[in-house]
Amino acid sequence: MSRTVRPARRVGLSLPPWIAHALRAQRGPVPWSAVTRGALAGGPLLLAAVFADRASLGVVAAIAAMLAGINDRPGSRRTSVRRIGVPALAGAVGLLVGTYAGQHLGAVPLTLVLTGLGLVAGGVSAAGTVASGAGTQLLVTSAVGAGMPLPDPGWQSVLAFLVGAGWLLALRLVLPTPGSLTGDFRLGTRLDFRFDGERAAVADVYEAVAALLDAAGTEQAVARRAALTAALDHAQDALAGPRLRRYASSAAERRLHAQYAAALPLGEAATALAWAEQAVPARASEGPRRLAAAVRGSVHAGPLPAPTRTEPALRALDDALLHAAEAFDRGRGRDLHTRRRSVVSLARTVLGAGGREYGLRVGLCFGASAAVAQVLHHGHWYGSHQHWYWLPATAVFLVKPDLGPLVSRVLCRAAGTVLGALVFAGFAAVLPRPEGLVALVAVCGALVPVAARHFAAQTTVVTVLVLALVMVGGEPQASVSRIGETLLACAIVLVVGHLPMPGQRGGGIRARIDVADAAAHDYLAHVLSGSGDRAARWTMRREAYRTLAEARAAIALAAAELPALARHSEGADEVAAVLERLVDTTTACAVHLDDTGRLTPRHTDRLAGLRDELAERRGRVGRHRTLA
């Protein structure tokens, strides 16, 4: 059943973006499979280490499992190998460097080494989500290795860390998920969880196509087109994960590749229909929805309702449905229409304006927090708590720009740490040791996937978990000192994060806009060239929409900063909106050229107008409105 959603009435003044973002939380069903993995990860590892009288190694393994659990996001198993494995390897390197640097270097050289790591990790983080996770773990574990001296040799701690992360990754690859039952119930079901994440991702693409067709000619079309882009990005990542062979090696995987590829012309036709701003018949969306159900159930699609063929975009939709039906039956598909990033392009991202700004900001915050922690440590401000890692490790999660707006992270981190420390103090007063603390670690591990919906909730759970771990490792109850260190880290990050930086601020936003602009114009040039290479066209179209989505996400985070930082990205959302309209128009032109071989005055006029508007707005990002 559907219901009409009435727009909420505004009551009083709306909250500033930097406050509204701190109160915003993600919604969705409870990820029970991830909850199960979290419960089976750190707790059992710690328990086994306690029984073996190697509690310190168990603490390191449980920390690794916790960090891997933070990266255990929904998606395919193949994607999880890269999403969990690459940061875990970086974390092992950071732990090794931090351990030996903390043992052999004085306060000043150690601070310089950690600052250098911050510069490198920050710059690398600009390369993408996985790189950002790797940079985060590199810095956190280097702080832990240097500031939490362990009785075990460094190589044993690193091995324990890899075991902890590898254990959670093994659970992710081996345990079935709720989507494992596939097949027609009339013919019998089967347990096949190798590609359940991939199946769900591809099915979501067809559902998004159907939703966009339903919204054609309405105000929801823009949002539905963005949802289609997100679904395509997710499916592309799910299918393009690491594999032993270059191409899909099983019939089931080849079939999924074919089903994904068949969705691309459907998405193209649906985008062209939405661009025309005309409603389409309701039966047009029935075919994609039947295909979505066929993908989810791993069954044949059956007969598909054909839409009318009264105009080029509808004819393209009909042709795409016929092609999809054929692809579902044949099950042949290899090309995922992805552009592999070269080493040169990655280096350009890391060393460019965005990477330099990112690295400088992270390096200064991490180095400053490490320096302050060293002063407090050697000045014996910690009393009986000799481990000083909490301050720089907290600064890492606060300063990473891709984790959210600065003030929002600071507010959530402070609130979450205070609450978590108070909750742990209550548990520590009544729980038996160590078995009660081990049980608390297992419970917190299970809560991490649920708490990931809000940074304050995640901070609360992680604070309780880490305090329980260090107490099992032999450290006294440290709730009060952890609150003080967190508030101090918040102050450091707020000050350093707002300091004037060399060069032009907002370099990361400008870099993403430039990448999206180049991808959009490459796509436009290919379409207008009259090339019949549709595979290349779909690859360029995917690249254009993906880079625009990444730019939009970065712009939304920058807009929620305090005004002193947000002003450096002013105007970027308007440029991105023009680029999106340009890519949509290019897609409509491609569909029309396929059908008639020439463009209408409406297409050419729209292209000319968008290119003029883009030229007018280019260069305004970060400038005050009065100067534009």
Residue, then its C-alpha position, 0 to 999 in steps of 0.5 A: m500500500s502507498r500513502t501520501v507524504r505531506p511536507a513537514r511544516r516549518v516550526g520556527l527557525s531551521l537549524p544550521p547545517w552543522i547542527a542538523h548534520a550532527l542530529r541526522a541518523q541513517r535508517g534501514p533494517v537491522p543488519w542481522s548477519a553483520v550483528t552475528r559476525g560482530a558477536l563472533a569476532g572480537g569476543p571469542l578471540l579474546l576469550a581464547a587468548v585469555f584461556a591461553d594466558r596471552a591476553s595482550l595478544g587477544v586485545v590486539a586481535a580484538i581491536a583488529a576485529m573491531l576495526a574490521g567490523i567498522n568496515d564491514r558494510p553491506g555489499s558483496r563478499r568480493t567487495s568485502v575482501r578489498r573493503i576489509g582486507v586493504p585497511a587491515l594490511a595498512g593497519a598491520v603496517g601502522l602497528l609495526v611502525g608505531t611499535y618499533a618507533g615507540q620503543h626506539l625513538g624519543a618524544v620529538p623524533l616519534t612525533l615527527v614520524l607520526t606527523g609524517l605518517g599523517l601527511v602520507a595517510g591523509g593524502v592517500s585518503a583522497a584516492g577513494t573510500v578504501a584508501s581512506g579506510a586504509g589511511t585511518q587504520l594506518l594512523v590509529t594502529s600507529a598511535v596504538g603501537a607507539g602509545m600502548p606498549l605491549p609485553d609481546p614482540g612487535w611481530q607477534s602483535v602484528l600477527a595477532f592483528l592480522v589474525g583478528a581482521g582475517w577472522l572477521l573477513a573469514l566470517r564474512l566470506v563463509l557465513p550465509t546471509p538472509g539472501s542465501l535462499t534462491g530459486d523458484f519455490r515450486l521447483g525447490t530452493r537451494l542455499d547459494f550464498r556465493f553471490d547473494g550480495e551481487r544478486a541483491a545489488v543487480a536487482d536493485v538496479y532494475e528496481a531503480v530503473a522502474a522507479l525512475l520510469d514511474a517518476a518520469g514527468t514528475e518532481q521526483a525524477v531528479a532524485r530517482r535518477a540519482a538513486l539509479t546512479a547509486a544503485l549502478d555504482h553499488a552493483q558495479d563495485a559488487l561485481a568488480g571485486p578481486r578475483l583470481r581470474r580476470y573474467a568471471s569463472s562460473a556460469a552463475e557469475r557470468r549470468l550476473h555480469a550479463q544481467y548487470a550489462a543488460a540494465l545499462p541500456l534500460g537505465e539509459a532509456a529511462t534517463a532519456l524519458a525522464w529528461a523529456e519530462q513526460a509521463v510514461p505508461a504505467r506498464a513501462s515499469e513492469g518489465p524492469r520489476r519482473l527482471a528485478a524479481a528474476v535476479r533476486g530469485s535466480v530464476h528465468a524472467g518469463p514474458l515481459p510486457a512491451p511498452t509502446r513504441t511511439e517515440p525514440a526513448l520508448r523504442a529504446l526502452d523496448d529494445a533494451l527489454l528485448h536485449a535483457a530477456e535475451a541476456f537473461d537466457r544466454g547468461r553471457g557477460r564480461d565487460l562491467h564498463t569500468r575504467r581502471r584508474s592508472v597509477v598516474s591518475l592515482a598519483r595525480t589525485v594524491l599529489g594534487a590540490g585536494g590530496r595536499e590539502y587533505g594530507l596537510r590537515v590530517g598530518l597537522c592534527f595527528g602530529a599536534s595531538a601526538a605532541v600534546a600526548q607526549v607532553l602529558h605523558h612525560g610530564h606524568w599527567y596521566g598518573s597510573h595510566q601510562h598509555w597515551y594513544w587515545l589522544p592521537a587516535t581520537a584525532v584521526f577519527l575527528v579530522k578525516p574530512d570524508l567521515g563527515p563535517l568537522v563540527s558534527r564529528v566533534l560534537c558526536r565524538a564528545a557526546g559519544t565518548v562521555l556516554g560510553a565512558l560513563v556506561f563502561a564505568g557502571f559495567a566495570a563496577v559490577l561485572p566479574r573479571p575477566e569473563g564479564l568484560v569478555a562478554l561485554v566485548a562480544v556484545c559491543g562487537a555485535l552492536v557496532p554494525v547497528a551503531a554505525r548509523h550515527f557517529a555518536a552511537q558508534t563512538t559510544v559502543v567503540t568507547v565501551l569496547v576499547l575500555a573493556l579491552v584495555m582493562v582485560g589487558g591489565e590497564p586500570q579503569a580509565s573512564v575519566s581520563r578518556i573523557g578528558e583526552t577526548l575533549l582535548a582532542c576535540a579542541i585540537v582538531l577544531v583549532v587546527g582544522h580552522l587554521p589558514m592553510p597554504g594554497q586555496r582552501g576547498g581544493g578537494i571540492r574543486a578537484r572533484i568538480d574538475v574530474a566530474d567536468a572532464a568525465a562529462h565532456d568526454y562522454l559528450a564528445h563521444v556521443l556527438s562524434g557519432s561513434g557506434d561503440r556502445a560499450a565505450r559510451w556506457t563506460m563513459r556514461r558510468e564514469a560521468y555519473r559516478t564522478l558526479a555522485e562523488a562530487r555531490a557527496a563531498i559538496a554535501l559534507a562541505a556545506a554542513e561545515l561551520p560558515a568559516l569552512a563552508r564558504h570555501s565550497e559555495g557555488a560548487d553545488e550549482v556547478a554540479a547541478v549543471l553538470e548533471r543536467l549536461v550528462d542527462t541531456t547527453t544521454a537523451c541525445a545518445v538515445h535519440l541519435d541511435d533512433t534517428g541519426r540526428l538531433t532535434p533543435r531542443h537537444t542542441d539548444r539545451l546543450a548550448g545553454l548548459r555549456d554556456e551556463l557551465a562556463e559562466r559558473r566555472g571559477r565561482v566555487g568558494r567565492h562570496r556571492t557579492l564577488a561572483 
